[in-house]
Amino acid sequence: MTTNQVILWKYKNTAVDEKYQPTRTFHFDNTSITIQQQKTDITIEKNTGNVVWDGAFILSDYILRNFDLTGKRVIELGAGTGLVGLAASSNGGITTVTDITNQVELLKTNINLNPHIKNINAEELLWGTNDTIGKYDYIFGSEILYLHDQHLNLIQTCKSLSTKNTVILMIYKHRGLGEEHFFEIAENEFQVDIIPKDEYHKEFQNSEYTIFQMYLK
């Protein structure tokens, strides 16, 4: 049986510390966020949420430069280490970071590592099973399109959490894992708009990452 290994790409960036350290600190214009990582046995099938991927930094930076989340209800799906959700709360959001059961402990650890960031909590959320969780003003997701068989559940969850005014903002990197399948389904329910790359952090404007925004039709 073969295992798909996920490569931790290394890059030069003055805004972040060394990618492979157990603890990393991310510096944005108006805040710094410390994240604990667990770099153990990372494959497509498991533990991808234990480290911060480049997409989480890019999306966090974009959110902090383009949105005022003061008093807004925010949820991060597939939050992993929780960087995006912490960034949202640092910008005034009332934020819930969510992931599968075995990821929630790391999310809570990272919330506790950043006591200067308020109004954030961590909860378990399985996509496709959240009919009573409520509605949100903003839904964020970073690098969560790599599991083809979860696309329908992810879209169902986005729909359940949305009103006509909800902004859904996600980032992904094309890895040849069927990401286009997500958009084929999503466009039946949502208006999907691609964010121009000249609006990304300057180091990543020529990267393979794509930020997109969705609204219910």
N, C-alpha and C positions, 0 to 999 in steps of 0.2 A: 504494500500500500504506500503510495507516495503522499508526502505532506507538502503543502504549499507554504514556503517560508516567506514571511514578510520582511523586507529589507528596510532597516532604519536609515533612511537617506541622510547624509551629513551635509550641512551647508554652513556658509559663513554669514552670520547675522549679528549685528551689534545689539539687537534687542533681546537676545536670549542667551542663556548660558549653554554649556556643553550638553549636547543631546543625550549622552549616555550616563549622566550623573543620576544617582538615586533621588536627588532633589534639584529642581531647577527653578530659577526665578525669571519671570518674564516682565520686562519693563515697557510700559506704555507711557503715553504723554502725561497722564494724570494719576497713574497708579502703578504699583508693582504687585505681582501675584506669584506666590510660591507654591510649587506643585511637587508632591512626592510621586515617584514613579516606581514601578515594579517590573523591571525588564527580565521576565522569565518566560521561556518557552512560547514566544509569540509566533503564532501562525494565523492563517486566514480563519481557521476554525475556533481559535481560543486566544484569550488574553490580549487582544488588540487594544483594549481600553486601558491597559496598564501604563502606557507611555503617551506623551504628547506628540502627536503627528503635526507636521508643518501646517496642515489645513486648519487646525484649531487656533494656531497663532494668527494666521492670515484672516480668518473669520472674526476673531476677537478684535483685531486691529481695525477691521472694516466697520464693525458694529460701533466701537468706541469713537470712531471719527465721523460717523454718519447718522447716529440715532441718539435721541434723548429718551431714555427709558424710565424717567422719573415716574414712579407710581404705577407703572405698567406691569401686568401679569405676564411673566416670561417662563417658558419651559424649554429645557434642552433635552433632546432625545439622544439616546446612545451616548451619554455624556462622557463616559470613560473616566478621565482624571478630573473633569469638571472645569477646565480652563475657560471655556466659552461662557458657561453659566456664571462663574465668578466674575468674569469681565462684565457681563450684563448687570449683575448686582452692583458692581462698583460704579456703574453708570445710572444707578437709581432704580433698577428693576426689582420687582418682588419675584424672586426666581426659585423654580424647582428644577433641580438637576436629576435626571432619571436614567436608569440603566437596569440590566438584569441583576438578580439577587446578589451574586458574588462580586459585583462591582460597587455596590452601595457603600461598603465599608471604606474603600479607598476614597470615594466621593466625600464621605463624612470627615475623613482624615484631612483632606485638602481644604474643606470648609474651615476646620479648626485651625489649620496652619495660617489662615488669613483673617484674624479677628477684626481687622479694620474694615472688612466687607460684611455688611449686614443684609438681613432680609433674604436669606438663601437657605434652602433645605434640600435634602437628598431623599429620594424615594425609589422603590422598585417600580418599574413599568415594563410590562411585556406588550409589545406592539400587537394591535388587533384585539386587545382585551380590556379596553379602557373607556367603556361607554359612559361611566359615571364620574370621571375625573374632573369635568368642568371645561370651561372655555378659557382661552388665553389670547392676549393681545399680540404676542410674538412667540413664534416657535423656531428654535435654532437647532441645527444638526451639522456636525462636522465629520466628514469621511464615513458616512453610514450607508453608502449605497453598494458596498462590496459584496453583500450577501444577496444574490439574485433571488433566492427563495423567500426572502423577507420583504420584497418590494411591495407586494399587495398589502401585507399587514402594516407596513410603514405608512402607506397612503391612507389606509383605513384610519389609523391613529391620527394622522394629520387632519383628516376630515372631521373626526370626532372632537378634536380640540379646537377647531376653528369656527369663527363666525365670518361673515362677509368682510369684516374689517381686519381680520387677523393677517399679519405679515409673517410668512414662512421664509426663512433665510437659511440656505444650506451651502456647503462647499464639498466638492469631491475632486478626486484626481482620477483620470481615466487610466485604469489598470487592465483593461481587457477582461473584466469580470462580469460583463453584461449590464453595465451601468445604463446603457441606452434603453434597456427594458423598463427601468423605472419611469423614464420620461414618456414612453409610449402609453403607460397606464395613467400616469399623473395628469397628462393633458386631457383626459376624459373628464376630470373633475376640477382641475385648476388651470388658471392662467399662469404660464411659466415664462419668466423673463431672465435673460442672462445679464449679469452685471459686467460692464466693460472693464477690461483688464487694467486700463489706466487709472482705475479707482482703487486698485489693490495696493498693499504695502509695496513700496518701490522695488524691493529686492525680488518680489515674486510676480512682477508684471509680465515677465516672459516665461513663467513656469507653466506646468501642465495642469495647474489647478483652475477650477471654474467655480465661481460663486453664482448661485441663481436664487431668484425670489419667486414665491408662489402666492397666489390668492385664490380663494374659492370662486368659481364662476357663478 
